[in-house]
Amino acid sequence: MADNPRPLHDKVWSKLDRKATAILELTLRQYRTRLSTWAVLSVGVILVLITVLFYIEAMSSEIPAVDNDGDSFDSDGDGYPDGQENLLGTSINNANSHPGLFDPPIPPDSAEDWINEDGYDFSSANLDVSQGYDDDGDCRVKIGEVGWSSWVDENRNYISCDYFFEMQGLDLVVDSDPNVDEDPDEDAFFKETLHRSFVLGFGKIGFVFVLGIFVPLFLASGLIRDEISDGTLHYLVAKPISRAEILLYRLLGYIALVWPYFIALAIITGTITGFMGPSSGFFRFQDLLVWFGIALAACLLSLAYAALFMTMGTIHKYGMVAAIVFGVWEFAMAMLSIFEPEATVSRLSISHWGMVIVDGFSNMAWPDSQYIIALGESTSQYSTTPWGERMYSDEMPGTDAFSSFFHTTHLTGNPLQDALISCGVLISMVIIMLVIAQSVFKNQEID
């Protein structure tokens, strides 16, 4: 009679699983009973809630409409806005020439009808063709007049009254025919750029860096150090389990607590911004890919920092001091990665690779971002002071903030490949740190 098959609980993987489960449960129980754990996690939640409240307030405000092209003015005082007279072919400088003299007469438009009359035409679904449409007709009305061909196709792309994008050196710029989309909707543009700036800015600074380094600094640096100082490590090393496994399973306990925390915060923030952000539907589903990238970057970055801080704590009892010093370096490199992402020195930091992950996923979710920035930088902004003086600025509101946080992929040029490479770099850092910690810990005498 054949022997009975070996019971499942006696198999090798089953024994390893029991070891991992025991140390994981011990680690989680220690986290639950420490006030510092709840304090650290609560600070993160409060940070997210306060920041989201500022976002909601900003999205609830409105940018005053600006008459960029000045066609809402009535230059000759005949009661008809200049835009209406230009469209219908009467003089804007002669009070005796206006559409009211037509047969039948045409009533005057309200001045508000000629503010933001070009709307916000940009569409990411149309990136491969010429952009822009002369909503108010002040370019197309010239067709048929003497010299009209050079007027309506000044950008010489053989399409009348449009604009298109082209590269000038390293910059993407807009080449526009005259009077095409010259008076866009500032509020719509600002809301879109403000929303994307918040998602990227808070994702990179709030999630990836601040929480990504703050949480492991206080929750991971003591995984081994605290056990040594408390004298409880004797109970672990006395068990039939290698010291390398102790390091790994302690880190797994950290992951079991921190990763769901980051994912939950990303889901909550992404849900709120998805409903509050500007959208033609009830929810911005395209943002989900960005928030997935933010959550992924935060999890991997916090794991890399945790492995590093745990290793520092294993090497020396004052490893926390070294971790704080290292945090200063990471802060400098994080700021450099945000505002100068192509700087080579930033690649020597952990934070840089988390930023690249966010950039990769934002490029995949918002392929029109570079075009929106170019459009905002190319639109002249005018406003009128109470004294009648016209003031000028050279870009749409929100353009500068968005261009500061959004970056095209700069490793391979492919956003998905850049994100995967960054994930591989962070995982490799974790493995290297574990190897170093294991080599130190296995020969370390426990007092």
LUMNU-795461 format. One record per residue (C-alpha): x, y, z; residue in one letter. Coordinates in steps of 0.1 Angstrom, whole numbers. Example, Ala and Ser with C-alpha at 12.3 -4.5 7.8 and 13.67 -1.06 7.14 Angstrom:
+-------+-------+-------+------+
!     x !     y !     z ! code !
+-------+-------+-------+------+
!   123 !   -45 !    78 !    a !
!   137 !   -11 !    71 !    s !
+-------+-------+-------+------+
END
This chain:
+-------+-------+-------+------+
!     x !     y !     z ! code !
+-------+-------+-------+------+
!     0 !     0 !     0 !    m !
!    14 !    34 !   -10 !    a !
!    24 !    58 !    16 !    d !
!    -1 !    86 !    23 !    n !
!     9 !   119 !     6 !    p !
!    28 !   143 !    27 !    r !
!     4 !   167 !    46 !    p !
!     2 !   202 !    32 !    l !
!    12 !   218 !    65 !    h !
!    45 !   198 !    65 !    d !
!    56 !   211 !    31 !    k !
!    86 !   235 !    29 !    v !
!    66 !   264 !    16 !    w !
!    40 !   259 !    43 !    s !
!    67 !   261 !    70 !    k !
!    80 !   293 !    55 !    l !
!    45 !   307 !    53 !    d !
!    40 !   300 !    90 !    r !
!    73 !   318 !    98 !    k !
!    63 !   348 !    77 !    a !
!    29 !   349 !    92 !    t !
!    41 !   348 !   127 !    a !
!    66 !   377 !   123 !    i !
!    42 !   397 !   101 !    l !
!    15 !   394 !   129 !    e !
!    41 !   404 !   155 !    l !
!    51 !   434 !   135 !    t !
!    15 !   445 !   129 !    l !
!     6 !   440 !   165 !    r !
!    36 !   462 !   175 !    q !
!    24 !   489 !   151 !    y !
!   -11 !   488 !   164 !    r !
!    -1 !   492 !   201 !    t !
!    23 !   521 !   195 !    r !
!     9 !   556 !   197 !    l !
!    36 !   569 !   173 !    s !
!    21 !   547 !   145 !    t !
!   -13 !   564 !   148 !    w !
!     2 !   598 !   151 !    a !
!    22 !   594 !   119 !    v !
!    -7 !   580 !    99 !    l !
!   -30 !   607 !   113 !    s !
!    -7 !   634 !   102 !    v !
!    -8 !   621 !    67 !    g !
!   -46 !   620 !    66 !    v !
!   -48 !   655 !    80 !    i !
!   -23 !   667 !    53 !    l !
!   -44 !   652 !    26 !    v !
!   -77 !   665 !    39 !    l !
!   -64 !   701 !    43 !    i !
!   -48 !   701 !     9 !    t !
!   -80 !   688 !    -7 !    v !
!  -101 !   715 !    10 !    l !
!   -78 !   741 !    -6 !    f !
!   -83 !   724 !   -40 !    y !
!  -121 !   724 !   -36 !    i !
!  -120 !   761 !   -27 !    e !
!   -98 !   769 !   -57 !    a !
!  -120 !   750 !   -81 !    m !
!  -151 !   768 !   -68 !    s !
!  -137 !   802 !   -76 !    s !
!  -140 !   818 !  -110 !    e !
!  -115 !   837 !  -132 !    i !
!  -130 !   870 !  -144 !    p !
!  -136 !   870 !  -182 !    a !
!  -111 !   890 !  -201 !    v !
!  -116 !   906 !  -235 !    d !
!   -83 !   895 !  -250 !    n !
!   -88 !   909 !  -285 !    d !
!  -107 !   940 !  -275 !    g !
!  -136 !   934 !  -298 !    d !
!  -162 !   940 !  -270 !    s !
!  -153 !   977 !  -271 !    f !
!  -174 !  1002 !  -290 !    d !
!  -147 !  1024 !  -306 !    s !
!  -171 !  1048 !  -324 !    d !
!  -198 !  1050 !  -298 !    g !
!  -226 !  1038 !  -321 !    d !
!  -238 !  1011 !  -297 !    g !
!  -224 !   982 !  -316 !    y !
!  -194 !   962 !  -304 !    p !
!  -163 !   963 !  -326 !    d !
!  -165 !   925 !  -331 !    g !
!  -200 !   927 !  -344 !    q !
!  -191 !   955 !  -368 !    e !
!  -160 !   937 !  -380 !    n !
!  -180 !   906 !  -387 !    l !
!  -208 !   924 !  -406 !    l !
!  -184 !   947 !  -425 !    g !
!  -192 !   981 !  -410 !    t !
!  -167 !  1006 !  -398 !    s !
!  -156 !  1006 !  -361 !    i !
!  -144 !  1042 !  -364 !    n !
!  -174 !  1057 !  -380 !    n !
!  -206 !  1062 !  -359 !    a !
!  -226 !  1066 !  -391 !    n !
!  -216 !  1031 !  -403 !    s !
!  -232 !  1003 !  -383 !    h !
!  -255 !   973 !  -388 !    p !
!  -285 !   993 !  -376 !    g !
!  -286 !  1010 !  -410 !    l !
!  -291 !   976 !  -428 !    f !
!  -324 !   967 !  -443 !    d !
!  -337 !   951 !  -422 !    p !
!  -317 !   967 !  -393 !    p !
!  -297 !   943 !  -371 !    i !
!  -299 !   950 !  -333 !    p !
!  -266 !   955 !  -314 !    p !
!  -251 !   926 !  -295 !    d !
!  -243 !   929 !  -259 !    s !
!  -207 !   936 !  -251 !    a !
!  -205 !   904 !  -231 !    e !
!  -213 !   884 !  -263 !    d !
!  -178 !   894 !  -275 !    w !
!  -159 !   884 !  -244 !    i !
!  -146 !   848 !  -244 !    n !
!  -164 !   843 !  -277 !    e !
!  -137 !   819 !  -289 !    d !
!  -144 !   795 !  -260 !    g !
!  -119 !   768 !  -253 !    y !
!  -116 !   749 !  -285 !    d !
!   -86 !   727 !  -277 !    f !
!   -93 !   690 !  -280 !    s !
!   -69 !   661 !  -273 !    s !
!   -88 !   640 !  -298 !    a !
!   -75 !   662 !  -326 !    n !
!   -38 !   663 !  -320 !    l !
!   -27 !   651 !  -355 !    d !
!   -45 !   677 !  -375 !    v !
!   -46 !   715 !  -375 !    s !
!   -62 !   730 !  -344 !    q !
!   -84 !   760 !  -337 !    g !
!  -116 !   773 !  -352 !    y !
!  -125 !   809 !  -359 !    d !
!  -156 !   809 !  -336 !    d !
!  -164 !   846 !  -340 !    d !
!  -157 !   848 !  -377 !    g !
!  -133 !   877 !  -376 !    d !
!  -107 !   858 !  -396 !    c !
!  -131 !   840 !  -421 !    r !
!  -149 !   872 !  -429 !    v !
!  -118 !   884 !  -448 !    k !
!  -121 !   855 !  -473 !    i !
!  -130 !   870 !  -507 !    g !
!  -114 !   904 !  -500 !    e !
!   -83 !   917 !  -519 !    v !
!   -52 !   900 !  -505 !    g !
!   -73 !   875 !  -485 !    w !
!   -52 !   844 !  -492 !    s !
!   -21 !   858 !  -473 !    s !
!   -43 !   870 !  -445 !    w !
!   -63 !   839 !  -437 !    v !
!   -33 !   815 !  -441 !    d !
!    -5 !   835 !  -426 !    e !
!    10 !   803 !  -411 !    n !
!    12 !   788 !  -446 !    r !
!    -1 !   754 !  -439 !    n !
!   -27 !   756 !  -467 !    y !
!   -56 !   757 !  -443 !    i !
!   -75 !   790 !  -438 !    s !
!   -82 !   804 !  -404 !    c !
!   -66 !   778 !  -381 !    d !
!   -36 !   773 !  -359 !    y !
!   -13 !   743 !  -356 !    f !
!    16 !   731 !  -334 !    f !
!    52 !   729 !  -345 !    e !
!    86 !   724 !  -328 !    m !
!   110 !   753 !  -326 !    q !
!   142 !   739 !  -312 !    g !
!   131 !   720 !  -280 !    l !
!    99 !   740 !  -276 !    d !
!    64 !   732 !  -289 !    l !
!    48 !   764 !  -301 !    v !
!    15 !   775 !  -318 !    v !
!    16 !   790 !  -353 !    d !
!   -17 !   807 !  -357 !    s !
!   -35 !   825 !  -385 !    d !
!   -47 !   860 !  -375 !    p !
!   -78 !   863 !  -352 !    n !
!   -82 !   826 !  -346 !    v !
!   -91 !   817 !  -310 !    d !
!   -76 !   850 !  -298 !    e !
!  -102 !   854 !  -271 !    d !
!  -104 !   820 !  -253 !    p !
!  -123 !   813 !  -220 !    d !
!   -98 !   821 !  -192 !    e !
!  -119 !   803 !  -166 !    d !
!  -122 !   771 !  -185 !    a !
!   -85 !   771 !  -193 !    f !
!   -75 !   780 !  -158 !    f !
!   -97 !   753 !  -142 !    k !
!   -82 !   726 !  -165 !    e !
!   -46 !   737 !  -158 !    t !
!   -52 !   742 !  -121 !    l !
!   -67 !   707 !  -118 !    h !
!   -38 !   691 !  -135 !    r !
!   -13 !   712 !  -116 !    s !
!   -29 !   701 !   -83 !    f !
!   -29 !   664 !   -92 !    v !
!     7 !   664 !  -103 !    l !
!    20 !   688 !   -76 !    g !
!     3 !   671 !   -47 !    f !
!    10 !   637 !   -62 !    g !
!    47 !   644 !   -65 !    k !
!    53 !   666 !   -34 !    i !
!    26 !   654 !   -11 !    g !
!    23 !   617 !   -18 !    f !
!    56 !   606 !   -34 !    v !
!    80 !   627 !   -14 !    f !
!    65 !   640 !    19 !    v !
!    45 !   610 !    28 !    l !
!    68 !   587 !     9 !    g !
!    97 !   596 !    31 !    i !
!    79 !   607 !    63 !    f !
!    61 !   575 !    69 !    v !
!    90 !   551 !    66 !    p !
!   113 !   574 !    85 !    l !
!    92 !   569 !   116 !    f !
!    78 !   534 !   110 !    l !
!   106 !   515 !    93 !    a !
!   139 !   528 !   108 !    s !
!   131 !   510 !   141 !    g !
!   121 !   476 !   127 !    l !
!   153 !   461 !   139 !    i !
!   169 !   489 !   160 !    r !
!   139 !   490 !   184 !    d !
!   140 !   453 !   189 !    e !
!   177 !   455 !   197 !    i !
!   173 !   484 !   222 !    s !
!   142 !   468 !   238 !    d !
!   160 !   434 !   242 !    g !
!   132 !   416 !   224 !    t !
!   153 !   405 !   194 !    l !
!   166 !   376 !   215 !    h !
!   132 !   359 !   212 !    y !
!   133 !   362 !   174 !    l !
!   168 !   350 !   168 !    v !
!   163 !   321 !   192 !    a !
!   137 !   307 !   169 !    k !
!   146 !   283 !   140 !    p !
!   146 !   311 !   115 !    i !
!   175 !   328 !    98 !    s !
!   182 !   365 !   104 !    r !
!   178 !   372 !    67 !    a !
!   142 !   360 !    70 !    e !
!   136 !   382 !   100 !    i !
!   146 !   412 !    80 !    l !
!   124 !   403 !    51 !    l !
!    94 !   394 !    71 !    y !
!    96 !   425 !    93 !    r !
!    96 !   445 !    60 !    l !
!    66 !   426 !    49 !    l !
!    48 !   436 !    80 !    g !
!    56 !   472 !    72 !    y !
!    43 !   468 !    37 !    i !
!    11 !   452 !    50 !    a !
!     4 !   484 !    70 !    l !
!    17 !   512 !    47 !    v !
!     7 !   501 !    12 !    w !
!   -30 !   499 !    19 !    p !
!   -27 !   533 !    37 !    y !
!   -12 !   549 !     6 !    f !
!   -37 !   532 !   -18 !    i !
!   -66 !   543 !     4 !    a !
!   -54 !   580 !     4 !    l !
!   -49 !   579 !   -33 !    a !
!   -84 !   565 !   -39 !    i !
!  -100 !   591 !   -16 !    i !
!   -81 !   620 !   -32 !    t !
!   -86 !   608 !   -67 !    g !
!  -123 !   603 !   -62 !    t !
!  -128 !   639 !   -48 !    i !
!  -107 !   655 !   -76 !    t !
!  -124 !   633 !  -102 !    g !
!  -158 !   647 !   -92 !    f !
!  -147 !   683 !   -86 !    m !
!  -124 !   687 !  -116 !    g !
!  -136 !   702 !  -149 !    p !
!  -151 !   675 !  -172 !    s !
!  -177 !   671 !  -199 !    s !
!  -191 !   642 !  -179 !    g !
!  -198 !   636 !  -143 !    f !
!  -163 !   622 !  -135 !    f !
!  -128 !   626 !  -149 !    r !
!  -120 !   589 !  -156 !    f !
!   -88 !   598 !  -175 !    q !
!   -73 !   609 !  -141 !    d !
!   -75 !   574 !  -127 !    l !
!   -44 !   564 !  -146 !    l !
!   -25 !   593 !  -131 !    v !
!   -36 !   584 !   -95 !    w !
!   -26 !   548 !  -101 !    f !
!     9 !   560 !  -110 !    g !
!    10 !   582 !   -79 !    i !
!    -1 !   553 !   -57 !    a !
!    24 !   530 !   -73 !    l !
!    52 !   555 !   -70 !    a !
!    43 !   562 !   -33 !    a !
!    43 !   525 !   -25 !    c !
!    76 !   517 !   -42 !    l !
!    93 !   549 !   -29 !    l !
!    82 !   542 !     7 !    s !
!    94 !   506 !     3 !    l !
!   128 !   518 !    -9 !    a !
!   131 !   543 !    19 !    y !
!   120 !   517 !    44 !    a !
!   146 !   492 !    33 !    a !
!   173 !   520 !    35 !    l !
!   162 !   533 !    69 !    f !
!   159 !   497 !    83 !    m !
!   194 !   490 !    71 !    t !
!   207 !   522 !    87 !    m !
!   191 !   511 !   120 !    g !
!   206 !   477 !   117 !    t !
!   241 !   490 !   111 !    i !
!   241 !   514 !   140 !    h !
!   219 !   524 !   169 !    k !
!   221 !   560 !   158 !    y !
!   209 !   552 !   123 !    g !
!   180 !   576 !   127 !    m !
!   203 !   605 !   127 !    v !
!   218 !   593 !    94 !    a !
!   183 !   588 !    80 !    a !
!   174 !   625 !    88 !    i !
!   206 !   637 !    71 !    v !
!   198 !   616 !    41 !    f !
!   163 !   631 !    41 !    g !
!   177 !   665 !    36 !    v !
!   196 !   653 !     5 !    w !
!   164 !   637 !    -8 !    e !
!   144 !   669 !    -3 !    f !
!   169 !   688 !   -24 !    a !
!   169 !   661 !   -51 !    m !
!   131 !   660 !   -51 !    a !
!   128 !   697 !   -58 !    m !
!   154 !   694 !   -85 !    l !
!   135 !   665 !  -100 !    s !
!   103 !   685 !  -101 !    i !
!   117 !   717 !  -116 !    f !
!   147 !   704 !  -135 !    e !
!   139 !   668 !  -142 !    p !
!   167 !   663 !  -167 !    e !
!   194 !   671 !  -142 !    a !
!   217 !   641 !  -141 !    t !
!   226 !   645 !  -104 !    v !
!   190 !   639 !   -93 !    s !
!   193 !   603 !  -106 !    r !
!   215 !   596 !   -76 !    l !
!   184 !   600 !   -53 !    s !
!   155 !   577 !   -46 !    i !
!   129 !   604 !   -50 !    s !
!   138 !   611 !   -86 !    h !
!   127 !   577 !   -97 !    w !
!    93 !   581 !   -80 !    g !
!    88 !   614 !   -99 !    m !
!    96 !   597 !  -132 !    v !
!    69 !   571 !  -125 !    i !
!    43 !   599 !  -120 !    v !
!    55 !   617 !  -152 !    d !
!    52 !   585 !  -172 !    g !
!    16 !   579 !  -161 !    f !
!     6 !   615 !  -165 !    s !
!    20 !   615 !  -201 !    n !
!    -1 !   584 !  -209 !    m !
!   -33 !   598 !  -193 !    a !
!   -30 !   634 !  -206 !    w !
!   -13 !   632 !  -240 !    p !
!   -25 !   667 !  -248 !    d !
!    -7 !   684 !  -219 !    s !
!    23 !   697 !  -239 !    q !
!    -1 !   712 !  -264 !    y !
!   -22 !   729 !  -237 !    i !
!     9 !   745 !  -223 !    i !
!    20 !   757 !  -258 !    a !
!   -15 !   771 !  -263 !    l !
!   -15 !   789 !  -230 !    g !
!    19 !   804 !  -237 !    e !
!     9 !   816 !  -271 !    s !
!   -23 !   835 !  -261 !    t !
!   -18 !   872 !  -254 !    s !
!   -38 !   884 !  -225 !    q !
!   -52 !   919 !  -222 !    y !
!   -72 !   936 !  -195 !    s !
!   -84 !   972 !  -190 !    t !
!   -76 !   992 !  -159 !    t !
!  -102 !  1016 !  -144 !    p !
!   -83 !  1044 !  -162 !    w !
!   -88 !  1028 !  -196 !    g !
!   -53 !  1016 !  -199 !    e !
!   -48 !   982 !  -215 !    r !
!   -25 !   959 !  -196 !    m !
!    -7 !   929 !  -213 !    y !
!     7 !   896 !  -202 !    s !
!    21 !   869 !  -223 !    d !
!     3 !   837 !  -212 !    e !
!   -30 !   823 !  -200 !    m !
!   -36 !   820 !  -163 !    p !
!   -25 !   786 !  -149 !    g !
!     0 !   780 !  -177 !    t !
!    31 !   786 !  -155 !    d !
!    20 !   764 !  -127 !    a !
!    11 !   735 !  -150 !    f !
!    44 !   738 !  -170 !    s !
!    63 !   736 !  -137 !    s !
!    48 !   702 !  -127 !    f !
!    43 !   685 !  -160 !    f !
!    73 !   671 !  -178 !    h !
!    76 !   649 !  -209 !    t !
!    94 !   616 !  -204 !    t !
!   131 !   621 !  -207 !    h !
!   147 !   586 !  -202 !    l !
!   137 !   567 !  -233 !    t !
!   110 !   591 !  -247 !    g !
!    84 !   564 !  -241 !    n !
!    63 !   571 !  -209 !    p !
!    55 !   534 !  -202 !    l !
!    91 !   523 !  -206 !    q !
!   103 !   552 !  -184 !    d !
!    78 !   541 !  -157 !    a !
!    88 !   505 !  -159 !    l !
!   125 !   514 !  -157 !    i !
!   119 !   535 !  -127 !    s !
!   100 !   507 !  -110 !    c !
!   129 !   483 !  -117 !    g !
!   154 !   508 !  -103 !    v !
!   134 !   512 !   -70 !    l !
!   130 !   474 !   -66 !    i !
!   167 !   469 !   -73 !    s !
!   175 !   495 !   -45 !    m !
!   153 !   475 !   -21 !    v !
!   171 !   443 !   -29 !    i !
!   206 !   459 !   -25 !    i !
!   196 !   473 !     8 !    m !
!   183 !   440 !    21 !    l !
!   215 !   423 !    10 !    v !
!   236 !   449 !    29 !    i !
!   214 !   446 !    60 !    a !
!   215 !   408 !    59 !    q !
!   253 !   408 !    57 !    s !
!   256 !   431 !    86 !    v !
!   228 !   416 !   107 !    f !
!   239 !   379 !   104 !    k !
!   273 !   387 !   121 !    n !
!   260 !   412 !   146 !    q !
!   262 !   403 !   183 !    e !
!   229 !   408 !   202 !    i !
!   236 !   424 !   236 !    d !
+-------+-------+-------+------+
END
